[in-house]
Amino acid sequence: MTEGNYLYFEDGFDILETELKDTLDETHTFFKNYEEINPADSTLKIETIINKISELKQYDEDLRNELTTAQIESTEEVINNMDTINIINKNEQYDEVLKDKIYMYNHHTSYGIFLFLGICSMAYLSQPARLSN
């Protein structure tokens, strides 16, 4: 998840927390003086509070769904990057094995050539000397 997304969600949850705190403080302040409240005002206030909490609950649900979606996308992006990294690592391992095999082929081929030349020179040198008249 990018820093912009992180800040967006942080701000969203901060707003949600502030709104909920303000709603609860307002409710507490309203019902604190219960002796002075008439029933009609309290019924309206309770309905207003229930509506506000329903809105906040919906906002929270929407924000959490967005967060889940962003996390899933980030996870998929990381998995795709890891697959790319694994492919690169496998290619590097393959290249290393190939270099080793080429080195061994060159080494054995050079050894074979020198051995063949040695045998030929020994055969040539082991021939009887020819005396010229």
Secondary structure as the mmCIF struct_conf table of DSSP 4:
data_model
#
loop_
_struct_conf.conf_type_id
_struct_conf.id
_struct_conf.beg_label_comp_id
_struct_conf.beg_label_asym_id
_struct_conf.beg_label_seq_id
_struct_conf.end_label_comp_id
_struct_conf.end_label_asym_id
_struct_conf.end_label_seq_id
HELX_RH_AL_P HELX_RH_AL_P1 GLU A 3 LYS A 32
TURN_TY1_P TURN_TY1_P1 ASN A 33 ASN A 33
HELX_RH_3T_P HELX_RH_3T_P1 TYR A 34 GLU A 36
HELX_RH_AL_P HELX_RH_AL_P2 PRO A 39 LEU A 125
TURN_TY1_P TURN_TY1_P2 SER A 126 SER A 126
BEND BEND1 GLN A 127 GLN A 127
HELX_LH_PP_P HELX_LH_PP_P1 PRO A 128 SER A 132
#
